[in-house]
Amino acid sequence: MSAKKTIGIAVTAVAAVAATAVIASLATGFPADLQGPPAASPGTVEAGSGPQPTATDRSATQAAEAFLADWVDDGRVVRRDQGDDTVSEGQAYGLLIAAGVGDKKAFTGIWDWTEANLQRPDGLLAWRWSDGEVVDEEPASDGDLDAARALVIAGKRFDEPRFTDAGVKLAGVIADRMTVETAAGRILLPGTWAAATEPYAYNPSYASPVAFSVLGAATGDPRWAELQAGSAAVTSALLDESPLPPDWAQVHADGTVDAMPGAAGTGQSVRYGYDAARLPIRYAESCVPADQATAARLVSTLARSKELRAETDLGGSPLTSDQHPLALEARAAARAAVGNLPEAADDLRAADELAQEVPSYFGAAWAALAPMMLTTDDLDGCPPLMNGASS
C-alpha cells in the first residue's frame, strides 16, 4: 500500500486453538506516493478499549467469500471504513481473492470496473477513485503488480484469453515505466514519480517474488527475473541493517540502501508497520528457497512478544498500542518459513478472529489473502503451510 493509503486498524487480543485443527480449517474449501505514512482511520480503537463482538470460526474460503460479499459492490472494492473510496490496491486484492476461490463472476465484475474506471491511457491503473471519478491519477505499483498477477492466473484458471492478454499488457507497462536498474539489480519503483531521480524511493513490501515469476513466465521478458534478483538483493541489504524491514526506503544508483520515514522521506519516523508487514508473507510464499529464508530472518524479532503491535521500530519495539491482523499474519509467515507450523497456524487463526472483531477493509483483505498465500497454491506460489494442512 502506498504511503497515501489510510488503513482501518483492528484491535483486541484473541485466543489461538490447536495447530492441526487450525491449519485444516484455514485450508478447507480452497480450489484454489508522496504523502506521509497512513493515518489511522476514524474507526481506530486502541488495544483493549471497549467491548468487541465475538468472532466465529471460519475457513479461509469463508474469509475470502466474506471479503467479496462485504467489500465489493458491482465490481468496486469499497473502503467503507475510509469514506467509501476505492484504490487500485483494493481492486487488485479483490482480483487475487476472486481468482483464488475460482469465482469467475466476481473476478469479471472487478476487472470490468477497474478497466472502465481506473485504467489510464498508458495501461497503468490510477491510484484513487472517489465520488464518481478518479481523484489521483498516479499509479501505485503494488496495485498494478498484484492486478497483473491476478489477470494471468485468472486467464489460465478460467480459460479466458482476454484476462491473460490484459495481464501481459499491464506487465509490460509496469516493466517499462516502473522499474529501474541499479548496481544492486533491477528494482520496482513505487510509482512513475519515483523514476525522476536517484536515490530512488522504494517500498520493500511492493516486491512480490511470486508475481515476478508468474509474469516472467507469461511474458518471456527477462526483466522479471532481474526484478526477482534485484529485489532480493535490496531486501537482504535492508535486513543487514536492521532486524525488521522499513515501510519505506531508498535505493541509490550504486546499490546502497537507506531506511526512510515515508515515501521520499516525507512521513513519520522510520518504522515497520502496515506496509512492511506484507513483506514476509510475499517472501514466504515464494518458490525460491532464498526468498523463504528472507522471510525467516524476521522470526526472532516478531516472536519476541506474544502480543504484536501494528507498528514498531526496526528493532521490534512498539510505536503504538494498536493491533492489526496483518501483524499476526506477518509473524505466521515468518514462523512458517522456519518450519514452525503449529505457531504459524495459531497466528493465522488469531489474525482472522481479530479481523472479524473490528472489521476493516485492509484487515478483511489480508484475512483472505494471507491464508490463501500461505496454505494453498491457488495463486501459483509454494505455500509453506500447505504440506502441514494436508498431513
Order of alpha helices (4+ residues) and beta strands (2+ residues): alpha-alpha-beta-beta-beta-alpha-alpha-beta-beta-alpha-alpha-beta-beta-beta-alpha-alpha-beta-beta-alpha-alpha-alpha-alpha-alpha-alpha-alpha
